[in-house]
């Protein structure tokens, strides 16, 4: 039995946009959000051989384009690995986010919070903010 959940218009538009970007239904987006909220905090993978932290694969969907990257939690650097910006690296997730926005939509302000802009490629739908070290 399906249940209805009432949300305000702004939230409904945000869910609809997320569904369109991820090629999901609005119900699937909500189900993922509920699942994500009930997951334990993410811990970056550690290689046993060296004890160092691996890079974390991330992506960003912006203006109908997906850009993939690799985040280094030690340096906070993001290397862009796909699309027109492939091969470029940025000292911070915010710098990388601004470059993506400026590339695809140069007429608007590129200011973005990179920690929320980049999404973990592990299928969880969580933002890079979840692995940020204070």
Secondary structure, 3 states (H helix, E strand, C coil): CCCCCCCCHHHHHHHHHHHHHHCCCHHHHHHHHHHHHCCCCCCCCECCCCCCECCEEEEEEECCEEEEEEEECCCCEEEECCCCCCCCEECCHHHHHHHHHHHHCCCCCCCCCHHHHCEECCCCCCEHHHHCCC
